[in-house]
Amino acid sequence: MYRGWDEKEAAHRVVGNIKRLHKEKFFKLDLSNCYLADVNLNGLNLSGVNFESANLNNANLNGAELSKAYFHEANLKGVSISGANLVNTWFVLAHLNSAYLDSANLVIKSQRGVYSGAADPCIPVH
């Protein structure tokens, strides 16, 4: 599915495939190593999607359903995830520099405990 092709045309085709699969009620997707920089995935159901090592630089994920999604080593620099559902989402070694998480619903698990609620833009996320 266009893995390893790091150009805007690849991103455009992948997004088209995602939307076609959604129309067919197919939601279990593997987008690992896909180039999705600058794409608009606003409001889509991406629950449980594997984004391992994907490039989502400056992507729009506002209002997306991202519960149980997996972002291991994903590039999320400058991504906008405002209002998205991030409960039980994994951001292991993900790059979230300049990410915008305003009003996102998330649970952050750490060795110090659990934070549950809306994202606070004043909390640094690395």
C-alpha positions in Angstrom: 0.0 0.0 0.0 2.6 2.5 -1.1 5.0 1.9 1.8 8.4 3.5 1.4 7.1 6.0 -1.2 7.7 9.3 0.5 6.0 11.8 -1.8 2.7 13.7 -1.7 1.2 11.4 -4.4 1.7 8.4 -2.1 0.0 10.2 0.7 -2.9 11.2 -1.6 -3.4 7.6 -2.7 -3.2 6.2 0.8 -5.9 8.6 2.0 -8.1 7.7 -0.9 -7.7 4.0 0.0 -8.5 4.7 3.6 -11.8 6.5 2.6 -12.8 3.7 0.2 -12.1 1.0 2.8 -14.2 3.0 5.3 -17.2 3.1 2.9 -16.9 -0.7 2.8 -17.0 -0.8 6.6 -13.4 -2.0 6.8 -11.5 -0.3 9.6 -8.7 -2.6 10.7 -5.8 -0.9 8.9 -2.0 -1.2 8.9 -0.5 2.1 7.9 3.0 1.3 9.3 5.8 3.0 7.4 3.3 5.0 5.3 4.0 8.6 4.2 1.0 10.7 5.4 2.6 14.1 5.8 0.2 17.1 5.4 -2.9 14.8 4.9 -6.4 15.5 6.2 -7.8 12.6 8.2 -10.2 14.9 10.1 -13.0 13.0 11.9 -12.1 9.5 10.5 -12.4 6.3 12.6 -8.8 5.2 12.9 -9.3 3.2 16.1 -6.8 0.4 16.4 -4.8 1.5 13.3 -1.1 0.6 13.3 0.9 3.8 12.5 4.2 2.4 13.4 7.1 4.4 11.9 4.5 6.4 9.7 5.3 10.0 8.8 2.3 12.1 9.8 4.2 15.4 9.8 1.7 18.3 9.9 -1.2 16.0 9.4 -4.8 17.0 10.4 -6.3 14.3 12.8 -8.8 16.7 14.4 -11.8 14.9 15.8 -10.5 11.5 14.7 -11.3 8.3 16.6 -7.8 7.1 17.5 -8.5 4.9 20.5 -6.2 1.9 20.6 -4.1 3.3 17.7 -0.4 2.5 17.7 2.1 5.3 17.0 5.5 3.5 17.8 8.3 5.7 16.4 5.8 7.7 14.3 6.6 11.2 13.1 3.8 13.4 14.5 5.7 16.7 14.4 3.3 19.5 14.0 0.3 17.2 13.8 -3.1 18.6 14.9 -5.1 16.1 17.0 -7.6 18.6 18.5 -10.8 17.0 19.8 -9.6 13.5 18.9 -10.2 10.4 21.1 -6.8 9.1 22.2 -7.9 6.8 25.0 -5.6 3.7 25.1 -3.5 5.1 22.3 0.2 4.2 22.2 2.8 6.9 21.5 5.9 4.8 22.2 9.0 6.8 21.1 6.7 8.9 18.8 7.9 12.4 17.8 5.3 14.9 19.0 7.3 18.1 18.7 4.9 21.0 18.1 1.9 18.7 18.1 -1.5 20.4 18.9 -3.6 18.3 21.3 -6.2 20.9 22.4 -9.4 19.2 23.8 -8.2 15.7 22.9 -9.6 13.0 25.1 -6.7 10.9 26.4 -5.3 8.8 29.2 -1.6 9.0 29.9 -0.1 6.1 31.7 3.3 6.5 33.3 5.2 5.0 36.3 3.9 7.9 38.4 0.2 7.0 37.8 -2.6 7.7 35.3 -3.9 11.0 34.0 -7.3 10.9 32.5 -9.2 13.7 30.8 -8.9 16.4 28.2 -5.4 17.3 27.0 -3.8 20.3 28.6 -1.8 22.2 26.0 0.5 23.3 28.9 1.7 19.7 29.5 4.8 19.0 27.4 4.4 15.8 25.4 7.6 14.3 24.0 
